[in-house]
Amino acid sequence: MTQLSNALDLDNSTLTGLIDRMERSGYVSRRPGDSDRRAFRICSTPQGLEESNRAKPLIRKINEEIKSGFSQEEIETFKRVLTGLLEKFGKSRARRTRRQKGEHC
């Protein structure tokens, strides 16, 4: 949980509550870790993946609305400023990585 909470910049208790709610809703499951019996993996369920796929078009639409009216240069400048602020204030995991297709766990 600590690795995930660090990556998302959330404290452990907040993340635990979020994962608990997602698990009760059927979006994720917990699975034992490979080498450390205290650790576990958070895995998307088929229902969670379906919900994620349904949300993607809405997220794209909102992002496009946010960017409308700004030039590409302005958007890039804004990204650099935000990245600089995140780095300055210790948010070293500002980059998001995409999950490989087929890799849900």
C-alpha distances in whole Angstrom, upper triangle without the diagonal:
4,6,5,6,8,10,11,12,10,9,7,9,11,8,8,11,11,10,12,15,14,14,17,19,19,17,14,13,11,12,12,11,14,15,13,13,10,8,8,8,9,13,15,18,22,22,19,20,24,23,21,24,26,25,25,29,29,26,29,32,30,29,33,34,32,34,37,40,38,39,37,38,37,33,33,34,31,29,30,30,26,25,27,26,22,23,25,22,20,18,18,16,18,19,18,18,19,18,21,23,22,19,17,14
4,5,5,6,9,10,10,9,8,6,10,11,9,10,13,14,13,15,18,17,18,21,22,22,20,17,17,14,16,15,13,16,16,14,15,12,10,11,11,12,16,18,21,25,25,22,23,27,25,23,27,29,27,27,31,30,27,30,32,31,29,33,34,32,34,37,40,38,39,36,37,36,33,32,32,30,27,28,28,25,23,24,23,20,20,22,20,16,15,15,14,17,18,17,18,20,19,22,25,24,21,19,16
4,6,5,6,9,10,10,11,9,13,14,11,12,16,15,14,17,19,18,18,22,23,22,20,17,17,15,15,15,13,15,15,14,15,13,10,11,11,11,15,17,20,24,24,21,22,25,24,22,25,27,25,25,29,29,26,28,31,29,28,31,33,31,32,35,38,36,36,34,34,34,30,29,30,28,25,26,26,23,21,23,22,18,18,21,19,16,14,13,11,14,15,14,14,17,16,19,22,22,18,17,14
4,5,5,6,8,8,10,9,12,11,8,10,13,12,11,14,16,15,16,19,20,19,17,14,15,13,14,15,14,16,17,16,17,15,11,11,10,9,12,14,18,21,21,18,18,22,21,18,21,24,22,22,25,25,22,24,27,26,25,28,30,28,29,33,35,33,34,32,33,32,28,28,29,27,24,25,25,22,20,22,21,18,19,21,19,16,14,13,11,13,14,12,13,15,14,17,20,20,16,15,12
4,5,5,6,5,6,6,9,8,6,9,12,11,11,14,16,15,16,19,20,20,18,16,17,15,17,18,16,19,20,18,19,16,13,13,13,12,15,17,20,23,23,19,21,24,22,20,23,25,23,23,26,26,23,25,28,26,25,28,30,27,29,32,35,33,34,32,33,31,28,28,28,26,23,24,24,21,19,21,20,16,17,19,17,14,12,13,11,13,15,14,15,17,17,20,23,23,20,18,16
4,5,5,6,8,9,12,12,10,13,15,14,15,18,19,19,20,23,24,24,21,19,20,18,20,20,18,20,20,19,20,18,15,16,15,15,18,19,23,26,26,22,23,26,24,22,25,27,24,24,28,27,24,26,29,26,25,29,30,27,28,32,34,32,33,31,31,30,27,26,26,24,21,22,22,19,17,19,17,14,14,16,14,11,9,9,8,11,13,13,14,17,17,21,23,24,21,19,18
4,6,8,10,11,14,13,11,14,16,15,14,18,19,18,19,23,23,23,20,18,19,18,19,20,18,20,21,19,21,19,16,16,14,14,16,17,21,23,24,20,20,23,22,19,22,24,22,21,24,24,21,23,26,24,22,26,27,25,26,29,32,30,30,28,28,27,24,23,24,22,19,20,20,17,15,17,17,13,14,17,15,12,9,9,6,8,9,9,10,13,14,17,20,21,18,17,15
4,6,9,10,13,11,9,12,14,12,13,16,17,16,18,21,21,21,18,16,18,18,20,21,20,22,23,22,23,21,18,17,15,14,16,16,20,22,22,18,19,22,20,17,20,22,19,19,22,22,18,21,23,21,20,23,25,22,24,27,30,28,29,27,28,26,23,23,24,21,18,20,20,16,15,18,16,13,14,17,15,13,10,10,8,9,10,9,12,14,15,18,21,22,19,17,16
4,7,9,12,10,9,13,14,13,15,18,18,18,20,23,23,24,21,19,21,20,22,23,22,24,25,23,24,22,19,19,18,17,19,20,23,26,25,22,23,25,23,21,24,25,22,22,25,24,21,23,25,23,22,25,26,23,25,28,30,29,30,28,28,27,24,23,24,21,18,19,19,15,15,16,14,11,13,15,12,10,7,9,8,9,12,12,15,17,18,22,24,25,23,21,20
4,6,8,6,6,10,11,10,12,15,15,16,18,20,21,22,19,18,19,18,21,22,21,24,25,22,23,20,18,18,17,16,18,19,22,25,24,21,22,25,22,21,24,25,22,23,26,24,22,24,26,24,23,27,27,25,27,30,32,31,32,31,31,29,27,26,27,24,22,23,22,18,18,20,18,14,16,18,15,13,11,13,12,13,15,15,17,19,20,23,26,26,23,21,20
4,6,6,6,9,10,11,12,14,16,17,18,20,21,23,21,19,20,19,21,21,21,24,24,21,22,18,17,17,17,16,20,21,24,27,26,23,25,27,25,23,27,28,25,26,29,28,25,28,30,27,27,31,31,28,30,34,36,34,36,34,35,33,30,30,30,27,25,26,25,22,21,22,20,17,19,20,16,15,13,15,14,16,18,18,20,22,22,26,28,29,25,23,21
4,5,5,6,9,10,10,12,14,15,16,18,20,21,19,17,17,15,18,18,18,21,21,18,18,15,14,14,15,14,17,19,22,25,25,21,24,26,24,23,27,28,26,27,30,29,26,29,31,29,29,32,33,31,33,36,39,37,39,37,37,36,33,33,33,30,28,29,28,25,24,25,23,20,21,23,20,18,16,17,16,18,20,19,21,23,22,25,27,27,24,22,19
4,5,5,6,9,10,10,12,14,15,17,18,20,19,17,18,16,19,20,20,23,24,21,20,17,16,16,17,15,19,20,22,26,25,22,24,27,24,24,27,28,26,27,31,29,27,30,32,30,30,33,34,32,34,37,39,38,40,39,39,37,34,35,35,32,30,31,30,27,26,28,25,22,24,25,22,20,19,21,19,21,23,22,23,25,24,28,29,29,26,23,21
4,5,5,6,9,10,11,12,14,16,17,19,17,16,17,16,20,21,21,25,25,23,22,19,18,17,17,15,18,19,21,24,23,20,22,24,22,21,24,25,23,24,27,25,23,27,28,26,26,30,30,28,30,33,36,35,37,36,36,34,31,32,32,29,27,29,28,24,24,26,23,20,23,24,20,19,17,19,18,19,21,20,21,23,23,26,28,28,25,22,20
4,5,5,6,8,10,10,12,14,15,16,15,13,14,13,16,18,18,21,22,20,20,17,15,14,13,11,14,15,18,21,20,17,19,22,19,18,22,23,21,22,25,24,22,25,27,25,25,29,29,28,30,33,36,34,36,35,35,34,31,31,31,28,26,28,27,24,23,25,23,20,22,24,21,19,17,18,16,18,19,17,19,20,19,23,24,24,21,18,17
4,5,5,6,9,10,10,12,14,15,14,12,13,11,14,16,16,20,21,18,18,15,13,12,13,11,14,15,17,21,20,17,20,22,20,20,24,24,23,24,28,27,25,28,30,28,28,32,32,31,33,36,39,38,40,38,39,37,34,34,35,32,30,32,31,27,27,29,27,24,26,27,24,22,20,22,19,21,22,20,21,22,21,24,26,25,22,19,17
4,6,5,6,9,10,11,12,14,14,13,14,13,17,19,20,23,25,22,21,18,17,15,15,13,16,16,18,21,19,17,20,22,19,19,23,23,22,24,27,25,24,27,29,27,27,31,31,30,33,35,38,37,40,38,39,38,34,35,36,32,30,32,32,28,28,30,28,25,27,29,25,24,22,24,21,23,24,22,23,24,23,26,27,26,24,21,19
4,5,5,6,9,10,11,12,11,11,12,13,16,19,19,23,25,23,22,19,17,15,14,12,14,14,15,18,16,14,17,18,16,16,19,20,18,20,23,22,20,24,25,23,24,28,28,27,29,32,35,34,36,35,36,35,31,32,33,30,28,30,30,26,26,28,26,23,26,27,25,23,21,22,20,20,21,19,20,20,20,23,24,23,21,18,17
4,5,5,6,9,10,10,9,8,9,9,13,15,16,20,21,20,19,16,14,12,11,8,10,11,13,16,15,12,15,17,15,15,19,20,18,20,24,23,21,24,27,25,26,29,30,29,31,34,37,36,38,36,38,36,33,33,35,32,29,31,31,28,27,30,28,25,27,29,26,24,22,23,20,21,21,19,19,19,18,21,22,21,19,15,14
4,6,5,6,9,10,10,9,9,10,13,16,17,21,23,21,19,17,16,13,13,11,13,13,14,17,15,14,17,19,17,17,21,22,21,23,26,25,24,27,29,28,28,32,32,32,34,37,40,39,41,40,41,40,36,37,38,35,33,35,35,31,31,33,31,28,30,32,29,28,25,26,24,25,25,23,23,23,22,24,25,24,21,18,16
4,5,5,6,9,9,9,11,12,16,19,21,24,26,24,23,21,19,17,16,13,14,13,14,16,14,12,16,17,15,16,19,19,18,21,24,22,22,25,27,25,26,30,30,29,32,34,38,37,40,38,40,38,35,36,37,34,32,34,34,30,30,33,31,28,31,33,30,28,26,27,24,25,25,23,23,23,22,25,25,24,22,18,18
4,6,5,6,5,6,8,10,14,17,19,22,25,23,22,20,18,15,14,10,11,10,10,13,11,9,12,14,11,12,16,16,15,18,21,20,19,23,24,23,24,28,28,28,30,33,36,36,38,36,38,37,33,34,35,32,30,33,33,29,29,32,31,27,30,32,29,28,25,26,23,23,23,20,21,20,18,21,21,20,19,15,14
4,5,5,6,5,6,8,11,15,17,20,23,21,20,18,17,13,12,9,10,9,9,12,11,9,13,15,13,14,18,18,18,20,24,23,22,26,28,27,28,31,32,31,34,36,40,39,41,39,41,40,36,37,39,36,33,36,36,32,32,35,33,30,32,35,32,30,27,28,25,26,26,23,22,22,19,22,22,20,18,15,14
4,5,8,8,9,11,15,18,20,24,26,24,23,21,20,17,16,13,13,13,12,14,12,11,15,16,15,16,19,19,19,22,25,24,24,27,29,28,29,32,33,33,35,38,41,41,43,41,43,42,38,39,41,38,36,38,38,35,35,37,36,33,35,37,34,33,30,31,28,29,29,26,26,25,23,25,25,23,22,18,17
4,6,8,10,13,16,20,22,25,28,27,25,24,22,19,17,14,13,12,10,12,9,9,13,13,11,13,16,16,16,19,22,21,21,24,26,25,27,29,30,30,33,35,38,38,40,39,41,40,36,37,39,36,34,37,37,33,34,37,35,32,35,37,34,33,30,31,28,28,28,25,25,23,22,24,23,22,21,17,17
4,6,7,11,14,17,20,23,26,25,23,23,20,17,15,12,11,9,7,9,7,7,10,11,10,12,15,15,16,19,22,21,21,24,26,26,27,30,31,31,33,36,39,39,41,39,42,40,37,38,40,37,35,37,38,34,34,37,36,33,35,38,35,34,30,31,28,28,27,24,24,22,20,22,20,19,18,14,15
4,7,11,13,17,19,22,25,24,23,22,19,16,14,10,9,6,5,8,6,4,7,9,8,9,12,13,13,15,19,18,18,21,23,23,24,27,28,28,30,32,36,36,37,36,38,37,33,34,36,33,31,34,34,31,30,34,33,29,32,34,32,31,27,28,24,25,24,20,20,18,16,18,17,16,15,11,12
4,7,10,13,15,18,21,20,19,18,16,12,10,6,5,4,5,9,8,6,9,12,11,11,14,16,16,18,21,21,20,23,25,25,26,29,30,30,32,34,38,37,38,36,38,38,34,34,36,34,31,33,34,30,30,33,32,29,31,33,31,29,26,26,23,24,23,19,19,17,15,17,17,15,14,10,9
4,6,10,12,15,18,18,16,16,13,10,8,6,5,6,7,10,11,10,12,15,15,15,18,19,20,21,25,25,24,27,29,29,29,32,34,33,35,38,41,40,42,40,42,41,37,37,39,37,34,36,37,33,32,35,34,31,32,35,33,30,28,27,24,26,25,22,21,20,17,18,18,16,14,11,9
4,7,9,12,15,14,13,12,10,6,6,5,6,9,10,14,14,13,15,18,18,18,21,23,22,24,27,28,26,29,32,31,31,34,36,35,37,40,43,42,43,41,43,42,38,38,40,37,34,36,37,33,32,35,34,30,31,34,32,29,27,26,23,25,25,22,21,20,18,19,20,18,15,12,9
4,6,9,12,12,10,11,9,5,5,6,7,11,11,15,16,15,17,20,20,20,22,25,25,26,29,30,29,31,34,33,33,36,38,37,39,42,45,44,45,42,44,43,40,39,41,39,36,38,39,35,34,36,36,32,33,36,33,31,28,27,24,27,26,23,22,21,18,19,20,17,14,12,9
4,7,9,8,7,8,6,4,6,9,10,14,15,19,20,19,20,23,24,23,26,28,28,29,33,33,32,34,37,36,36,39,41,40,41,44,48,46,47,44,46,45,42,41,43,41,37,39,40,36,35,37,36,33,33,36,34,31,29,28,25,28,27,25,23,23,20,21,22,19,16,15,11
4,6,6,6,7,5,4,6,9,11,15,17,20,22,20,21,25,25,24,26,29,29,29,33,33,32,34,37,36,35,39,41,39,40,44,47,45,46,43,44,44,40,39,41,39,36,37,38,35,32,35,34,31,31,34,32,28,26,25,23,26,25,23,21,21,19,19,21,19,16,15,11
4,6,7,10,8,8,9,12,13,17,19,22,24,22,23,26,27,26,28,31,31,31,35,36,34,35,39,38,37,40,43,41,42,45,48,47,47,44,45,45,42,40,42,41,37,38,39,36,34,36,36,32,32,35,34,30,28,27,24,27,26,24,22,22,19,19,21,19,16,15,12
4,6,9,8,10,11,15,17,20,22,25,27,26,26,30,30,29,31,34,34,34,37,38,36,38,41,41,39,43,45,43,44,47,50,48,49,46,46,46,43,42,43,42,38,39,40,37,35,37,37,33,32,35,33,30,28,27,25,28,27,26,24,24,22,22,24,22,19,19,15
4,5,5,8,11,14,17,20,22,26,28,26,26,30,30,29,32,34,34,34,38,38,36,38,41,40,39,42,44,43,44,47,50,48,49,46,47,46,43,42,43,41,38,38,39,36,34,36,35,32,31,34,32,28,27,26,24,27,27,26,24,25,23,24,26,24,21,20,16
4,5,7,11,14,16,20,22,25,27,25,26,30,30,29,32,34,34,34,38,39,37,39,42,41,40,44,45,44,45,49,51,50,51,48,49,48,45,44,45,43,40,41,41,38,36,38,37,34,34,36,34,31,29,28,26,30,29,28,26,27,24,25,27,25,22,20,17
4,7,10,13,16,20,22,25,26,24,26,29,29,28,31,33,33,33,37,37,35,38,40,39,39,42,44,42,43,47,50,48,49,46,47,46,43,42,43,41,38,39,39,36,34,36,35,31,31,33,31,28,27,26,24,28,28,26,26,26,24,26,28,26,22,21,17
4,7,10,13,17,19,22,24,21,23,26,26,25,28,30,29,30,34,34,32,34,37,36,35,39,40,39,40,43,46,45,45,43,44,43,40,39,40,38,35,36,36,33,31,33,32,29,29,31,29,26,24,23,21,24,24,23,22,23,20,22,24,22,19,17,14
4,7,9,13,15,19,20,18,19,23,23,22,25,27,26,27,31,31,29,31,34,34,33,36,38,37,38,41,45,43,44,41,43,42,38,38,39,37,34,35,36,33,31,33,32,29,29,32,30,27,24,24,21,24,24,21,20,21,18,20,21,19,16,14,10
4,6,10,12,16,17,15,16,19,20,18,21,24,23,24,27,28,26,28,31,31,30,33,35,34,35,38,42,40,41,38,40,39,36,35,37,35,31,33,34,30,29,31,31,27,28,31,29,26,23,22,20,22,21,19,17,17,14,16,17,16,12,10,7
4,7,10,13,14,11,13,16,16,15,18,20,20,20,24,24,23,25,28,27,27,30,32,31,33,36,39,38,39,36,38,37,33,33,35,33,30,31,32,29,28,30,30,26,27,30,28,25,22,22,19,21,20,17,16,16,13,15,16,15,12,9,6
4,6,10,11,9,10,13,14,13,15,18,18,19,22,23,22,24,27,27,26,29,31,31,32,35,38,37,38,36,38,37,34,33,36,33,30,32,33,30,29,32,31,28,29,32,30,28,25,24,21,22,21,18,16,15,12,13,14,12,9,6,4
4,7,8,5,6,10,10,10,12,14,15,15,19,20,19,21,24,24,24,27,29,29,30,33,36,35,36,34,36,36,32,32,35,32,29,32,33,29,29,32,31,28,30,33,31,29,25,25,22,22,21,17,16,14,11,13,12,11,9,6,6
4,5,5,6,9,10,10,12,14,15,17,20,21,20,23,25,25,26,29,30,31,32,34,38,38,39,37,39,39,35,35,38,35,32,35,36,33,32,35,35,32,33,36,35,32,29,29,25,26,24,21,19,17,14,15,14,12,11,8,9
4,5,5,6,9,10,11,12,14,16,18,20,20,22,24,25,26,28,30,30,32,34,37,37,38,36,39,39,35,35,38,36,33,36,37,34,33,37,37,33,35,38,37,35,31,31,27,28,26,22,21,18,15,16,13,11,12,9,11
4,5,5,6,9,10,11,12,15,17,18,18,21,22,23,24,27,28,29,31,32,36,36,38,36,39,38,34,35,38,35,33,36,37,33,33,37,36,33,35,38,36,35,31,31,28,28,26,23,22,19,17,18,16,15,15,12,14
4,5,5,6,9,10,11,13,16,16,16,18,21,21,22,24,26,26,28,30,34,34,35,33,36,35,31,32,34,32,29,32,33,30,29,33,32,29,31,34,32,31,27,28,24,24,23,19,18,16,14,16,14,13,13,10,12
4,5,5,6,9,10,11,14,15,15,17,19,20,21,23,25,25,27,29,32,32,33,31,34,33,30,30,33,31,28,31,33,29,29,32,32,29,31,34,33,31,27,27,24,23,22,18,16,14,12,13,11,10,11,8,11
4,5,5,6,9,10,12,14,15,16,18,19,21,22,24,25,27,28,32,32,34,32,35,34,31,32,34,32,30,33,34,31,31,35,34,31,34,37,35,34,30,30,27,26,24,20,19,16,15,16,14,13,14,12,15
4,5,5,6,9,11,12,12,15,16,17,18,21,22,23,25,26,30,30,32,31,33,32,29,30,33,30,28,31,32,29,29,33,32,29,32,35,33,32,28,29,25,24,23,19,19,17,15,17,16,16,16,13,16
4,5,5,6,10,10,10,12,15,15,16,18,20,21,22,24,28,28,29,27,30,29,26,27,29,27,25,28,29,26,26,29,29,26,29,32,30,29,25,26,22,21,19,16,15,13,12,14,13,14,14,12,14
4,5,5,8,10,10,11,14,15,16,18,20,21,22,24,27,27,29,27,30,29,26,27,30,28,25,29,30,27,27,31,31,28,31,34,33,31,28,28,24,23,21,17,17,13,13,14,12,13,14,13,16
4,6,7,8,10,11,12,14,15,17,18,20,22,23,27,27,29,27,31,30,26,28,31,28,26,30,31,28,29,32,32,30,32,35,34,33,29,30,26,25,23,20,19,17,16,18,16,17,18,16,19
4,6,5,6,9,10,11,12,14,16,17,19,20,24,24,26,25,28,27,23,25,27,25,23,27,28,25,25,29,28,26,29,32,30,30,26,27,23,22,20,17,18,15,16,18,17,18,19,17,19
4,5,5,6,9,10,10,12,14,15,17,18,22,22,23,22,25,24,21,22,25,23,21,24,26,23,23,27,27,25,27,30,29,29,25,25,22,20,18,15,15,13,14,16,15,17,17,16,19
4,5,5,6,9,10,11,12,14,15,16,20,21,22,21,24,24,21,22,25,23,22,25,27,24,25,29,29,27,30,32,32,31,28,28,25,23,21,18,18,16,17,19,17,20,21,20,23
4,5,5,6,9,10,11,12,14,15,19,20,22,21,24,23,20,22,25,22,21,25,26,23,24,28,27,26,29,31,30,30,27,28,25,22,21,19,20,18,19,21,20,22,23,21,24
4,5,5,6,9,10,11,12,14,18,18,20,19,22,21,17,19,22,19,18,21,22,20,21,24,24,22,25,28,27,27,23,24,21,19,18,15,16,15,17,19,19,21,21,20,22
4,6,5,6,9,10,11,12,16,16,17,16,20,19,15,17,20,18,17,21,22,20,21,24,24,23,26,28,28,28,24,25,22,19,18,16,17,15,17,19,19,21,22,21,24
4,5,5,6,9,10,10,14,15,17,17,20,19,16,19,21,19,19,22,23,21,23,26,26,25,28,30,30,30,27,28,25,22,21,19,20,19,21,23,22,25,25,24,27
4,5,5,6,9,10,13,14,17,17,20,18,15,18,20,17,17,21,21,19,21,24,23,22,26,28,27,28,24,26,23,20,20,18,20,19,21,24,24,26,26,25,27
4,5,5,6,9,12,12,14,13,16,15,11,14,16,14,13,17,18,16,17,21,21,20,23,25,25,25,22,23,21,18,17,15,17,17,20,22,22,25,25,24,27
4,5,5,6,10,10,12,12,15,14,11,14,17,15,15,18,19,18,20,23,23,23,25,28,28,28,25,26,24,21,20,18,20,19,22,24,24,27,27,27,29
4,5,5,9,10,13,14,17,15,13,16,18,16,16,20,20,19,21,24,23,24,27,28,28,29,26,28,26,22,22,21,23,22,25,27,27,30,30,29,32
4,6,8,9,12,12,15,12,10,14,15,12,13,17,17,15,18,20,20,20,23,25,25,26,23,25,23,19,19,19,21,21,24,27,27,30,30,29,31
4,6,6,8,9,11,9,7,11,12,11,11,15,15,15,17,20,20,20,23,24,25,26,24,25,23,19,19,19,21,21,24,26,27,30,30,30,32
4,6,8,10,13,11,10,13,15,14,15,18,19,18,21,23,23,24,27,28,28,30,27,28,27,23,23,22,24,24,27,29,29,33,33,32,35
4,7,10,12,10,10,14,14,14,16,18,19,19,21,23,23,25,27,28,29,31,29,30,29,25,25,25,27,27,30,32,33,36,36,36,38
4,7,8,6,6,10,11,10,12,15,15,16,18,20,21,22,24,25,26,28,26,27,26,22,22,23,25,25,29,31,32,35,35,35,37
4,5,5,6,9,10,11,13,14,15,17,18,20,21,23,24,26,27,29,27,27,26,23,22,23,25,25,29,31,32,35,35,35,37
4,5,5,6,9,10,11,12,14,15,16,18,20,21,22,24,26,27,25,25,24,20,19,20,22,22,26,27,29,32,32,33,35
4,5,5,6,9,10,11,12,14,15,16,18,20,21,22,24,26,24,24,24,20,20,21,23,24,28,29,31,34,34,35,36
4,5,5,6,9,10,11,12,14,15,17,18,20,21,23,24,23,23,23,19,19,21,23,25,28,30,32,35,35,35,36
4,5,5,6,9,10,11,12,14,15,16,18,20,21,23,20,21,20,16,16,17,20,21,25,27,28,31,31,31,33
4,5,5,6,9,10,10,12,14,15,16,18,20,21,19,19,19,15,15,16,19,20,24,26,27,31,30,31,32
4,5,5,6,9,10,11,12,14,15,16,18,20,19,19,19,16,16,18,21,23,26,29,31,34,33,33,34
4,5,5,6,9,10,11,12,14,15,17,18,17,18,18,14,15,17,20,22,25,28,30,33,32,31,33
4,5,5,6,8,10,10,12,14,15,16,14,15,14,11,11,13,16,18,22,24,26,29,28,28,29
4,5,5,6,9,10,10,12,14,15,14,14,15,11,12,15,18,20,24,26,28,32,30,30,31
4,5,5,6,9,10,10,12,14,13,14,15,12,14,17,20,22,26,28,31,34,32,32,33
4,5,5,6,9,10,11,12,11,12,13,9,11,14,17,20,23,26,28,31,29,29,29
4,5,5,6,8,10,11,9,9,10,7,9,12,15,18,21,24,27,29,28,27,28
4,5,5,6,9,10,10,10,12,10,12,15,18,22,25,27,30,33,31,31,31
4,5,5,6,9,8,10,12,10,13,16,19,22,25,28,31,34,31,31,31
4,5,5,6,5,7,8,7,10,13,16,20,22,25,28,31,28,28,27
4,5,5,5,6,9,8,11,14,17,21,23,26,29,31,29,29,28
4,6,8,9,12,11,14,18,21,24,27,30,33,35,32,32,31
4,6,9,11,11,15,17,21,24,26,29,32,34,32,31,30
4,6,9,10,13,16,18,22,24,27,30,32,29,28,27
4,6,6,10,12,15,18,21,24,27,29,26,25,24
4,6,8,11,13,17,19,22,25,27,24,24,23
4,5,8,10,13,15,18,22,23,21,20,20
4,6,10,13,16,19,22,24,22,21,21
4,6,10,13,16,19,21,19,19,19
4,7,10,13,15,18,16,16,16
4,6,9,12,15,13,13,14
4,6,9,12,10,11,13
4,6,8,6,7,9
4,6,5,8,10
4,5,8,11
4,6,9
4,6
4
